Amino acid sequence: MKRAAAILLLIIFLFNWFGYRLLSDYLQHRADTQLETQLDQHQYNEASLIEIRIPLNMPYQNISSGFERYDGEIEYNGIHYKYVQRKVANGELVLLCVPNESRMKLQNARNEFFKLVNDLQQSSKNNNSTPAGSIKNPITEYWQQENNWQLEALATQLHAYSGYALVIPSTPLISAPAQPPEC
């Protein structure tokens, strides 16, 4: 009985350590795969597409007349977008994107779960006041250190510089061009 309880507690401990990350990664991968299949089958709202234009400075660009299906993703201002189509026109790369709402929901759920598990809840009260009995973390406090470095050893060394007159000859080695020898 004790062995079964120890194994159960170990499984719970390991799930709290790694399991929820693996589970959320699996759910996120599955949602991304479902979204890609919907995009491949053109099952998306045309009105929700967002256009991104990126200037291209490339010679010999392949200018495309219409849009083609393209896979990729970008995050902008905390919102994940999935590329749907692209084309090159007038020296610009034009990308049509759709917001990836399922990924945002899963990522928000992951962050909220992480906050709950690690007891990182923010109080809505004034954050400047510290509760009674709390101790400030000395690691996060500012520690001022004065560095009184002295470079006297470098200042006392004598530097010997060689003049350019010693390196560069005053007259050229060959005074006049000569005719090359005949072989």
C-alpha positions as CSV (number, residue, x, y, z in Angstrom):
1,M,0.0,0.0,0.0
2,K,2.8,2.4,0.8
3,R,4.5,1.6,-2.4
4,A,1.4,2.4,-4.5
5,A,1.0,5.7,-2.6
6,A,4.6,6.6,-3.2
7,I,4.3,5.8,-6.9
8,L,1.1,7.9,-7.1
9,L,2.7,10.9,-5.4
10,L,5.8,10.6,-7.7
11,I,3.5,10.6,-10.8
12,I,1.7,13.7,-9.5
13,F,5.0,15.3,-8.7
14,L,6.4,14.6,-12.2
15,F,3.2,15.8,-13.9
16,N,3.4,19.0,-12.0
17,W,7.0,19.4,-13.1
18,F,6.8,18.3,-16.7
19,G,3.4,16.9,-17.6
20,Y,1.4,20.1,-17.9
21,R,4.0,21.5,-20.3
22,L,4.0,18.4,-22.4
23,L,0.2,18.3,-22.4
24,S,-0.1,22.0,-23.4
25,D,2.5,21.5,-26.1
26,Y,0.6,18.5,-27.5
27,L,-2.7,20.5,-27.4
28,Q,-1.1,23.4,-29.1
29,H,0.5,21.2,-31.8
30,R,-2.9,19.6,-32.4
31,A,-4.7,22.9,-32.7
32,D,-2.0,24.2,-35.2
33,T,-2.4,21.1,-37.3
34,Q,-6.2,21.5,-37.4
35,L,-5.8,25.2,-38.4
36,E,-3.4,24.2,-41.2
37,T,-5.8,21.7,-42.6
38,Q,-8.6,24.3,-42.5
39,L,-6.3,26.8,-44.3
40,D,-5.4,24.1,-46.9
41,Q,-9.0,23.5,-47.6
42,H,-9.8,27.2,-47.8
43,Q,-12.1,27.1,-44.8
44,Y,-11.4,30.5,-43.4
45,N,-13.1,33.9,-43.4
46,E,-11.8,36.2,-46.1
47,A,-12.8,39.2,-44.1
48,S,-10.6,38.2,-41.2
49,L,-7.4,38.2,-43.3
50,I,-4.8,40.8,-42.4
51,E,-2.4,42.1,-45.0
52,I,1.3,42.6,-44.2
53,R,3.6,44.3,-46.7
54,I,7.4,43.9,-46.4
55,P,9.7,45.9,-48.7
56,L,12.2,43.7,-50.7
57,N,15.5,45.0,-51.8
58,M,16.5,42.1,-54.0
59,P,17.6,42.1,-57.6
60,Y,15.9,39.7,-60.0
61,Q,12.7,39.3,-58.1
62,N,10.2,36.8,-59.3
63,I,7.0,38.9,-59.5
64,S,3.9,36.8,-59.0
65,S,0.6,37.8,-60.5
66,G,-1.6,36.1,-57.9
67,F,-1.5,34.8,-54.3
68,E,-0.1,31.4,-53.5
69,R,-0.6,29.2,-50.4
70,Y,2.2,29.8,-47.8
71,D,2.9,28.3,-44.4
72,G,4.4,30.3,-41.5
73,E,3.6,32.3,-38.5
74,I,4.4,35.6,-36.8
75,E,3.7,37.1,-33.4
76,Y,2.9,40.9,-33.3
77,N,1.8,42.7,-30.1
78,G,1.1,39.4,-28.4
79,I,-1.2,38.2,-31.2
80,H,-0.2,35.1,-33.2
81,Y,-0.9,35.2,-36.9
82,K,-0.7,32.3,-39.3
83,Y,0.3,33.0,-42.9
84,V,-2.3,32.0,-45.5
85,Q,-1.1,33.4,-48.8
86,R,1.7,35.4,-50.3
87,K,2.8,37.2,-53.4
88,V,5.6,39.5,-54.6
89,A,4.4,42.8,-56.2
90,N,5.9,46.2,-56.8
91,G,9.1,45.3,-54.8
92,E,7.1,44.2,-51.8
93,L,6.3,40.9,-50.2
94,V,2.6,40.8,-49.5
95,L,1.4,38.3,-46.8
96,L,-2.2,37.6,-46.0
97,C,-2.5,36.3,-42.4
98,V,-5.3,35.1,-40.2
99,P,-5.2,35.4,-36.3
100,N,-4.5,32.1,-34.6
101,E,-7.1,32.3,-31.8
102,S,-6.7,28.8,-30.6
103,R,-3.0,29.2,-30.0
104,M,-3.6,32.4,-28.1
105,K,-6.2,30.7,-25.9
106,L,-4.0,27.8,-25.2
107,Q,-1.0,30.0,-24.4
108,N,-3.1,32.2,-22.1
109,A,-4.4,29.0,-20.3
110,R,-0.8,27.8,-20.0
111,N,0.3,31.1,-18.5
112,E,-2.6,31.1,-16.0
113,F,-2.0,27.6,-15.0
114,F,1.7,28.4,-14.4
115,K,0.8,31.3,-12.3
116,L,-1.6,29.2,-10.2
117,V,0.8,26.4,-9.7
118,N,3.7,28.6,-8.8
119,D,1.6,31.0,-6.6
120,L,2.4,34.0,-8.7
121,Q,-1.0,35.8,-8.4
122,Q,-0.9,39.5,-8.4
123,S,-2.9,41.4,-5.9
124,S,-5.1,44.2,-7.1
125,K,-4.2,46.3,-4.1
126,N,-1.3,48.8,-3.9
127,N,1.9,46.9,-4.7
128,N,4.1,49.5,-2.8
129,S,3.0,48.3,0.6
130,T,4.5,45.1,1.9
131,P,2.5,42.8,4.2
132,A,3.6,42.4,7.8
133,G,6.2,39.8,8.4
134,S,7.5,39.8,4.8
135,I,11.2,40.1,4.1
136,K,12.6,41.9,1.1
137,N,14.6,39.7,-1.3
138,P,18.3,40.8,-1.0
139,I,19.1,39.5,-4.5
140,T,16.7,41.9,-6.2
141,E,17.8,45.0,-4.2
142,Y,20.2,47.4,-5.8
143,W,23.8,47.0,-4.6
144,Q,26.0,49.9,-5.4
145,Q,29.7,49.0,-5.8
146,E,32.3,51.7,-6.2
147,N,35.1,50.7,-8.5
148,N,38.3,52.6,-7.7
149,W,40.5,51.3,-10.4
150,Q,43.8,52.9,-10.9
151,L,45.8,52.6,-14.0
152,E,49.1,53.9,-12.7
153,A,51.1,50.9,-14.1
154,L,50.1,51.8,-17.6
155,A,50.9,55.5,-17.1
156,T,54.4,54.8,-15.9
157,Q,55.4,52.7,-18.8
158,L,57.5,54.4,-21.5
159,H,56.2,53.9,-25.0
160,A,58.7,53.8,-27.8
161,Y,57.3,54.8,-31.1
162,S,59.2,54.3,-34.3
163,G,59.0,57.2,-36.7
164,Y,57.8,56.9,-40.3
165,A,61.2,58.2,-41.6
166,L,62.9,55.0,-40.4
167,V,60.3,52.7,-42.0
168,I,59.7,54.4,-45.4
169,P,62.8,55.0,-47.6
170,S,63.2,58.5,-48.9
171,T,64.0,57.4,-52.4
172,P,62.3,54.7,-54.4
173,L,64.3,51.5,-54.9
174,I,64.1,51.7,-58.7
175,S,64.7,55.2,-60.0
176,A,63.6,54.7,-63.6
177,P,61.7,52.0,-65.3
178,A,63.9,49.6,-67.2
179,Q,63.2,47.4,-70.2
180,P,62.4,43.8,-69.2
181,P,65.0,41.2,-70.1
182,E,64.6,39.2,-73.3
183,C,64.4,35.4,-72.9
